Amino acid sequence: MTHPQTADDKPLDPEQARIIARVKRLMALSGFATLLGIAVVLGVVGYRVFHSGESAAPAERTVLLPKGGRIVQTAVAGDRIVVTVETAAGALEIRTFDAQTLRPAGRLRFATEP
């Protein structure tokens, strides 16, 4: 095995060759860490770009009212849509939906005491 040569073609002693080899290993490790960091950042940015479009799609739902029921009032509360429904029996019901996905978030029924 030949040792690296300097610019004036003088052979390096073994200690100098070990130092140069160690510096090369550290440089390779540093380069690998930099490439890995760039790949992680690009991966996170790509993930967010491709998954941000899912919530932007318009949502459409059909919600069934109780037979004979009617919507009395609607309102928006934060990120929820609140719908007040009156049933055929005259009872009130409040239904909440997520404003982004229109998925049901809860139901509150009111009844009179017997």
N, C-alpha and C positions, 0 to 999 in steps of 0.2 A: 504494500500500500504506500502510495506516495503522499507526501504532505503538501498542503497548499503552498504556493510560492508567493512571495511579495512582488511588488512592482519591479524591483531590481533583480529578480530571479534568485534571491537568496533563500535557501530553505528555512522554514520556520522550525523552531525547536518544539518538542512535544507539548510543552506547557502552553505555548502560544496556539498551537493547533487545537488543543482541548478548549481553550477560551473561545476561539473562533467557532468551533462546532457548537458550543453551548449557546453563543449568541444567535447562531442560525436557528437552533431549536426554539429559543425564546421568541425569535421573530416569526417563525412558522406558527407557534402557539398563539401569538398575538394576532396574526392575520386570520387564523381560524376563528378566534373569539369575535373578531370584528365582523367577519362574514356571518357567523351565527347570529349575532345581534341584529344585523341588517335583515336577515331572513325572518327573525321573530317580529320585528317591527312591521315589515311588509305583510307578514301573515296576519297580524292583528288588524292592520288597516284594511286588508282585503276581506277579512271576516266581517268587519263592521260595515263595509260598503255593501257586501252581498246580503247581509241580514237586515239592513236598515230598510230595504224596499218592501219587506213583508208587511210592516205595519202601515205603509203608505197606500196599499191597495184598498179600494173602497169596499166596505163591508155591507152586506145585505142579509137581512134576516126577516123571517115571517114569524110573528108571535101570535099565538091564538089567545083570544079573549074568552072568558067564560061565556057560555050561551046566554044571550040576552044582556051581556055586559057592554059598557060603553066607557070610553076614555073621558074623564072629567077634567084632568089637568096634566100638563107636562112641564118639566123644569130641568135645568142643568145645575148640578151641584158638583163642582170640582171636575173630576174626570168621570162623572156618572151622569146618566140620563135618568130622570125620575118620572115615572108615569103613574098617575092616580087613576084607578079603574073602579067603577061602580058596577057591582054585579046586579043581576036581575032581582035578587032578593033585597037589594038596597044596601048591602054591606060594602064597605070600602076596602080597597086593596092597593098597596103601594108597591110597585115593581121598579127595581133599579137595574140598569144595564151599563156595561162598560162603554164609554163614549168612543173608544178607538175600534173595538172589535164587535160591539153590539151584543156581546154575550151577556146572558142574565147574571147579575151580581147578587141579587137578593129579592126576597118577597116578604112583605109585611101585611098581614091580614088584620082587619079590625072587625070585631063583632060586639054586639050589645050583650050585657049580662042578662041571664034569664031572670 
